[in-house]
């Protein structure tokens, strides 16, 4: 039997904000489920974005607690614009002062697709001019105001970044190995394969035989501990007028939900430098992962209860050695009887492997594949 994470109910409720959660393509449904558990509502997913509604407390819970989103934007205006004067009128309708009367640099990022407003630099310049006219000169030492402008098929969406740095930067991964896996992507893959990691009182064991800098084991441990991934991440929205106390209460309540790691998490790599980096990253993350040095062909579950074997192996031009990885994992599956075995893989997998999702990892199109032949 599983239980959903407790959502604090004691925070004040304000008028719902329209939010866009930015997510890696392929993880939209996972992110949507996460945001719903954290209290967001009216959620709709489209490629790379989950849109919904969130009150002030939920805005912070989603920023602090969502494991799969890159950043959270508040949508402040949206409408058709085919000329620059229409764009400026749309931007002038926004009450920019509600994000602070003293702001630092005004940073505007624009993208345009299938639009008559095709020059992203000119789009950003026009919106920046409107915002500066509303707020006046930048204040030294004040937090920045980060505005995103997206133009798609002549429809302009103006948003304000509530997150700041990208949310995959958890703060623990200062030491890296070759081709590290982004934290949000690792979390999404884990939730895709084993949703119980984040909800079960007795989550399954996790073993990564090619752990690199340790992202899969650390993210799995945080899920099982119900440790919010953003607790150490400074959020821009905490500097918005009237939200400081909400931010403190949200952080305190989510931190209070953390528990002791309830199952075995193991990372293994044949590169001693990778194991050393993974161990240092885990110490910063505050998780008790078992780190082993050795080739995956030596791995054995021992007395560990069955769970999930997951890895991001070397493939393609990234590192090399792809021809040996899937056969190695098949041999490992024979030893890890009763365990699920999955990996990231480019292109078409071998017979006996089932594709669970398609994602983009560092510019390489990959699939999440699971070994299923032994189940038949």
Backbone torsions as a table, in degrees:
resi	resn	phi	psi	omega
1	UNK	NA	136.7	-178.4
2	UNK	-115.0	156.1	177.7
3	UNK	-127.2	136.5	176.4
4	UNK	-71.9	147.8	176.9
5	UNK	-56.6	142.6	179.9
6	UNK	-69.0	130.1	177.1
7	UNK	-100.1	116.4	-179.2
8	UNK	-55.4	134.8	-177.3
9	UNK	-111.8	2.4	-172.2
10	UNK	-94.1	0.3	-177.8
11	UNK	-82.7	149.9	-178.3
12	UNK	-65.5	147.8	-179.0
13	UNK	-104.5	134.1	177.7
14	UNK	-125.0	-179.5	179.8
15	UNK	-59.8	134.0	-177.5
16	UNK	-61.5	137.7	173.9
17	UNK	-95.3	147.4	173.5
18	UNK	-85.9	122.5	-174.3
19	UNK	-122.1	149.0	169.8
20	UNK	-120.6	115.3	175.4
21	UNK	-92.6	121.7	-179.4
22	UNK	-87.8	131.1	-172.8
23	UNK	-142.4	152.5	177.4
24	UNK	-63.1	131.8	178.1
25	UNK	-53.2	132.2	-177.2
26	UNK	106.1	-16.9	-179.3
27	UNK	-111.2	13.7	-175.1
28	UNK	-60.2	-43.6	-177.9
29	UNK	-67.9	-35.7	176.7
30	UNK	-64.4	-45.7	179.8
31	UNK	-64.2	-38.6	179.5
32	UNK	-61.3	-44.1	178.2
33	UNK	-63.2	-41.1	177.9
34	UNK	-60.1	-49.8	-177.4
35	UNK	-63.1	-35.9	177.4
36	UNK	-64.5	-42.3	179.1
37	UNK	-64.3	-28.6	-179.2
38	UNK	-86.4	-1.3	172.9
39	UNK	110.8	-5.8	177.4
40	UNK	-69.9	153.7	-177.8
41	UNK	-137.1	173.6	-178.7
42	UNK	53.7	44.3	-172.6
43	UNK	-84.1	136.3	175.1
44	UNK	-137.3	134.2	-177.6
45	UNK	-104.2	139.7	171.1
46	UNK	-138.0	168.5	-174.8
47	UNK	-53.4	115.6	176.6
48	UNK	80.6	-0.4	-175.5
49	UNK	-143.8	140.4	167.4
50	UNK	-120.9	119.0	-178.6
51	UNK	-102.1	144.9	178.4
52	UNK	-168.6	-164.4	-179.8
53	UNK	-121.7	143.3	-180.0
54	UNK	-149.5	132.6	170.5
55	UNK	-77.0	179.3	-174.6
56	UNK	-59.2	-44.8	-178.9
57	UNK	-63.7	-41.3	-180.0
58	UNK	-67.6	-33.9	175.9
59	UNK	-55.7	-43.9	179.6
60	UNK	-73.7	-40.8	178.7
61	UNK	-59.0	-41.5	-179.0
62	UNK	-68.9	-40.5	177.1
63	UNK	-64.2	-41.1	-175.9
64	UNK	-82.8	-33.3	-168.8
65	UNK	-107.3	-17.9	-179.2
66	UNK	-75.4	131.8	-174.6
67	UNK	-95.0	-15.0	-169.9
68	UNK	-112.6	-6.4	-175.3
69	UNK	-93.9	147.6	-179.4
70	UNK	-83.4	-41.6	175.9
71	UNK	-161.0	163.5	-178.8
72	UNK	-121.7	121.1	-178.8
73	UNK	-108.1	142.5	168.6
74	UNK	-96.3	121.7	179.2
75	UNK	-78.9	122.7	-175.9
76	UNK	-109.6	-16.9	177.4
77	UNK	-165.2	148.9	178.6
78	UNK	-156.2	135.4	179.6
79	UNK	177.1	167.8	-179.6
80	UNK	-72.2	135.9	176.8
81	UNK	-144.8	123.5	177.9
82	UNK	-115.8	-10.8	179.6
83	UNK	-131.9	160.2	-178.0
84	UNK	-68.3	-30.2	177.6
85	UNK	-67.9	-33.3	175.9
86	UNK	-67.8	-38.0	176.7
87	UNK	-61.9	-44.4	-179.6
88	UNK	-65.4	-37.3	177.6
89	UNK	-65.7	-38.9	178.2
90	UNK	-64.1	-44.8	179.9
91	UNK	-65.8	-32.5	-178.3
92	UNK	-72.1	-16.4	178.6
93	UNK	-75.7	-14.7	-176.1
94	UNK	-83.0	137.4	173.1
95	UNK	-85.1	85.5	-175.9
96	UNK	-67.3	-22.2	-176.6
97	UNK	-70.0	-15.7	179.0
98	UNK	-73.1	-9.0	174.0
99	UNK	-96.6	6.5	176.8
100	UNK	130.4	135.0	176.5
101	UNK	-87.7	-19.9	172.8
102	UNK	-115.8	106.5	179.2
103	UNK	-124.9	155.6	177.0
104	UNK	-84.6	-137.5	-179.5
105	UNK	-60.0	139.6	174.2
106	UNK	-96.9	111.6	-175.1
107	UNK	-110.7	117.7	-177.9
108	UNK	-115.4	125.3	177.3
109	UNK	-116.3	128.7	-176.2
110	UNK	-125.6	142.9	171.6
111	UNK	-131.9	147.6	-178.7
112	UNK	-140.6	136.8	179.0
113	UNK	-144.7	132.5	177.3
114	UNK	52.4	49.8	-174.9
115	UNK	-139.5	151.2	173.5
116	UNK	-71.4	-23.4	172.5
117	UNK	-88.9	82.8	-168.6
118	UNK	-98.2	-13.3	-175.9
119	UNK	-94.6	105.3	-174.0
120	UNK	-63.1	-36.0	178.9
121	UNK	-63.1	-42.7	179.0
122	UNK	-68.4	-36.5	177.4
123	UNK	-61.3	-49.2	-179.8
124	UNK	-61.9	-39.5	-178.7
125	UNK	-64.1	-42.7	-180.0
126	UNK	-65.4	-44.5	-179.9
127	UNK	-66.3	-41.4	178.4
128	UNK	-59.2	-40.1	178.4
129	UNK	-62.1	-40.1	178.8
130	UNK	-66.2	-43.6	-178.6
131	UNK	-65.3	-42.4	179.7
132	UNK	-65.3	-36.5	177.6
133	UNK	-64.5	-32.5	-179.6
134	UNK	-78.9	-32.5	-172.3
135	UNK	-107.1	-16.4	-178.4
136	UNK	81.2	-163.8	-175.5
137	UNK	-67.3	148.6	177.1
138	UNK	-67.5	147.4	179.7
139	UNK	-100.7	130.6	179.7
140	UNK	-62.7	130.8	177.7
141	UNK	84.2	-6.6	179.5
142	UNK	-81.6	155.3	-179.8
143	UNK	-67.5	151.1	-179.7
144	UNK	-73.2	158.7	169.5
145	UNK	-110.6	116.4	-175.7
146	UNK	-107.4	115.4	-175.9
147	UNK	-110.0	133.8	176.3
148	UNK	-111.8	132.7	178.0
149	UNK	-120.0	118.9	177.1
150	UNK	-118.2	125.1	178.9
151	UNK	-116.0	119.9	-179.4
152	UNK	-138.0	118.2	179.8
153	UNK	53.3	47.5	176.8
154	UNK	66.4	13.0	173.6
155	UNK	-107.2	126.1	-177.5
156	UNK	-102.1	131.6	173.6
157	UNK	-116.3	120.3	176.4
158	UNK	-102.8	128.3	-177.9
159	UNK	-136.7	155.6	175.5
160	UNK	-115.7	131.5	-178.3
161	UNK	-73.3	120.7	178.2
162	UNK	-93.5	-12.1	-171.3
163	UNK	-91.8	-50.9	-172.9
164	UNK	102.4	-117.1	174.9
165	UNK	-65.4	156.0	176.3
166	UNK	-58.6	139.3	-170.2
167	UNK	-74.3	-9.0	175.2
168	UNK	-72.4	-14.4	179.5
169	UNK	-83.0	83.2	-174.3
170	UNK	-71.5	-26.5	-179.0
171	UNK	108.0	-11.2	-177.1
172	UNK	-93.8	-22.2	-171.7
173	UNK	-94.5	82.6	174.8
174	UNK	-96.7	-25.9	176.9
175	UNK	-104.8	130.5	-175.9
176	UNK	-125.1	163.3	171.0
177	UNK	-114.6	-175.3	-178.9
178	UNK	-65.5	139.4	174.6
179	UNK	49.8	60.6	-179.4
180	UNK	-66.9	148.8	178.8
181	UNK	-88.9	131.2	179.7
182	UNK	-60.8	139.6	-173.4
183	UNK	-60.8	-41.8	-179.4
184	UNK	-65.3	-36.0	178.1
185	UNK	-68.1	-43.2	177.5
186	UNK	-60.3	-43.3	-179.9
187	UNK	-63.5	-42.2	179.4
188	UNK	-62.6	-40.3	179.4
189	UNK	-65.9	-42.8	178.1
190	UNK	-61.4	-43.1	179.6
191	UNK	-68.6	-32.9	176.4
192	UNK	-64.1	-43.9	-175.2
193	UNK	-83.1	-37.6	-176.3
194	UNK	-139.2	78.6	178.6
195	UNK	-56.5	-26.7	-179.4
196	UNK	-64.2	-15.8	176.8
197	UNK	-58.7	-34.1	-176.3
198	UNK	-96.1	-11.0	-172.4
199	UNK	-126.4	-21.3	-171.3
200	UNK	-82.5	146.2	172.3
201	UNK	-70.7	-24.3	178.8
202	UNK	-130.8	75.0	-176.0
203	UNK	-68.3	158.2	-178.2
204	UNK	-72.1	154.7	174.8
205	UNK	-64.0	155.7	178.1
206	UNK	-132.0	133.6	179.2
207	UNK	-134.9	127.4	177.2
208	UNK	-116.9	108.5	-175.4
209	UNK	-80.6	-6.7	178.7
210	UNK	-137.0	64.3	-161.5
211	UNK	-77.0	-17.2	-178.5
212	UNK	55.1	-126.2	-178.9
213	UNK	-81.5	3.3	170.3
214	UNK	91.4	19.3	-173.0
215	UNK	-65.2	-47.2	179.3
216	UNK	-59.1	-52.2	-179.8
217	UNK	-60.7	-41.1	-177.4
218	UNK	-67.9	-43.7	178.8
219	UNK	-65.0	-38.9	177.4
220	UNK	-63.1	-41.7	179.3
221	UNK	-64.0	-43.8	178.6
222	UNK	-61.2	-40.1	178.0
223	UNK	-60.9	-50.0	-176.7
224	UNK	-64.4	-31.1	177.8
225	UNK	-80.4	-8.3	-174.6
226	UNK	57.6	36.9	179.2
227	UNK	-88.1	117.6	179.9
228	UNK	-62.4	130.7	-173.4
229	UNK	-72.1	-18.7	-174.6
230	UNK	-101.5	14.5	-175.2
231	UNK	-62.8	-27.9	-179.0
232	UNK	-102.2	11.1	-176.8
233	UNK	-101.0	120.6	175.6
234	UNK	-71.1	129.3	-176.1
235	UNK	-104.6	139.0	177.2
236	UNK	-63.5	-36.9	-175.9
237	UNK	-66.8	-17.1	176.9
238	UNK	-69.9	-14.4	177.8
239	UNK	-96.0	-3.8	179.3
240	UNK	-71.0	147.7	-176.8
241	UNK	-54.9	130.7	173.8
242	UNK	81.1	1.4	-174.6
243	UNK	-108.1	-1.3	-178.2
244	UNK	-59.6	-46.5	-179.3
245	UNK	-68.0	-37.2	177.6
246	UNK	-61.6	-41.9	179.9
247	UNK	-61.5	-44.2	-178.7
248	UNK	-64.3	-43.3	-178.6
249	UNK	-68.0	-40.7	179.1
250	UNK	-62.7	-44.5	179.4
251	UNK	-63.9	-41.4	-178.6
252	UNK	-64.8	-43.7	-177.3
253	UNK	-70.3	-39.3	178.1
254	UNK	-67.9	-38.4	177.3
255	UNK	-63.4	-35.3	179.8
256	UNK	-69.0	-16.1	179.8
257	UNK	-84.4	-7.0	-178.4
258	UNK	-67.3	140.6	179.5
259	UNK	-128.3	173.8	176.7
260	UNK	-69.8	144.0	179.2
261	UNK	-57.7	120.1	-171.2
262	UNK	-94.0	2.4	-177.5
263	UNK	-150.8	176.0	-177.7
264	UNK	-83.5	131.5	173.1
265	UNK	-127.8	127.1	-174.7
266	UNK	-130.8	137.4	173.3
267	UNK	-123.8	140.7	-176.6
268	UNK	-138.4	143.2	175.6
269	UNK	-156.0	147.4	180.0
270	UNK	-82.5	-10.5	179.3
271	UNK	-92.3	114.2	-177.8
272	UNK	-62.7	-30.7	178.0
273	UNK	-67.5	-38.0	177.2
274	UNK	-64.5	-43.1	179.6
275	UNK	-62.9	-41.1	178.6
276	UNK	-62.8	-42.2	178.5
277	UNK	-65.8	-41.9	179.3
278	UNK	-62.6	-41.3	179.7
279	UNK	-63.2	-41.5	178.8
280	UNK	-66.7	-40.0	177.6
281	UNK	-62.6	-41.7	179.9
282	UNK	-65.1	-37.5	177.5
283	UNK	-62.8	-41.5	177.5
284	UNK	-66.4	-33.8	179.2
285	UNK	-77.4	-14.9	179.9
286	UNK	74.9	34.6	-178.9
287	UNK	-120.2	146.4	-177.8
288	UNK	-99.7	79.8	178.0
289	UNK	-95.1	143.1	173.7
290	UNK	-84.9	119.7	-178.5
291	UNK	-107.9	128.8	-178.8
292	UNK	-123.2	143.3	175.3
293	UNK	-106.1	124.0	179.5
294	UNK	160.8	167.1	179.2
295	UNK	-74.3	146.0	-178.8
296	UNK	-60.6	-24.6	178.4
297	UNK	-68.2	-12.4	177.6
298	UNK	-94.8	-7.2	-171.8
299	UNK	-68.7	144.5	177.9
300	UNK	-150.2	140.2	-175.5
301	UNK	-71.9	-20.4	-176.5
302	UNK	60.0	-130.8	-179.0
303	UNK	-95.7	7.5	-178.0
304	UNK	-68.5	131.2	178.0
305	UNK	-59.1	147.2	-178.8
306	UNK	-57.7	150.0	179.7
307	UNK	-163.9	-128.2	-173.9
308	UNK	-119.8	127.7	166.9
309	UNK	-99.6	123.6	-176.4
310	UNK	-141.4	139.4	177.7
311	UNK	-153.9	159.3	173.8
312	UNK	-112.6	85.8	-170.6
313	UNK	-77.0	166.6	173.1
314	UNK	-67.8	134.0	178.9
315	UNK	-153.8	161.2	174.9
316	UNK	56.3	-144.2	-179.6
317	UNK	-81.4	-0.5	-172.9
318	UNK	-65.5	-52.5	177.8
319	UNK	-137.3	-39.4	-176.6
320	UNK	108.5	169.5	177.3
321	UNK	88.6	20.8	-175.9
322	UNK	-65.2	-29.7	-173.0
323	UNK	-66.1	-17.9	-177.7
324	UNK	-102.4	-7.6	-167.6
325	UNK	-75.6	-53.8	-176.5
326	UNK	-64.6	-42.6	174.2
327	UNK	-58.7	-38.0	177.3
328	UNK	-61.6	-44.3	-179.8
329	UNK	-66.6	-31.4	176.8
330	UNK	-67.5	-39.7	175.8
331	UNK	-65.2	-38.5	179.1
332	UNK	-65.4	-38.4	179.6
333	UNK	-61.9	-33.2	179.1
334	UNK	-66.6	-33.4	178.9
335	UNK	-81.3	-34.2	-179.4
336	UNK	-90.0	65.6	-177.1
337	UNK	-63.0	130.1	179.9
338	UNK	89.0	-7.0	177.9
339	UNK	-91.2	152.1	168.6
340	UNK	-87.6	140.1	-178.3
341	UNK	-124.0	123.4	-176.4
342	UNK	-141.7	160.5	-179.0
343	UNK	-159.0	162.0	167.6
344	UNK	-83.3	140.4	-175.7
345	UNK	-151.6	134.7	176.8
346	UNK	-84.6	147.7	174.3
347	UNK	72.8	-152.7	-175.0
348	UNK	-90.0	124.9	179.3
349	UNK	-74.3	163.7	176.0
350	UNK	-68.3	164.1	174.8
351	UNK	-59.3	141.5	-178.9
352	UNK	98.5	-8.5	178.9
353	UNK	-110.9	138.3	-179.0
354	UNK	-111.2	132.8	178.3
355	UNK	-78.6	127.3	179.6
356	UNK	-102.8	-28.0	179.7
357	UNK	-166.0	159.0	173.3
358	UNK	-117.9	132.1	-174.5
359	UNK	-138.1	176.5	175.3
360	UNK	-119.4	121.8	-179.1
361	UNK	-120.4	103.8	178.5
362	UNK	61.5	35.6	179.6
363	UNK	87.0	-2.0	178.7
364	UNK	-106.6	128.6	177.9
365	UNK	-75.7	121.8	-176.1
366	UNK	-131.8	162.2	174.5
367	UNK	-115.0	150.0	167.1
368	UNK	-91.6	115.1	-176.7
369	UNK	-115.8	146.6	179.5
370	UNK	-126.5	137.2	178.8
371	UNK	-74.6	120.6	-174.8
372	UNK	-123.5	-10.7	-175.1
373	UNK	-59.3	-39.7	-176.4
374	UNK	-68.3	-14.2	179.9
375	UNK	-85.9	-15.7	-173.2
376	UNK	-82.6	NA	NA
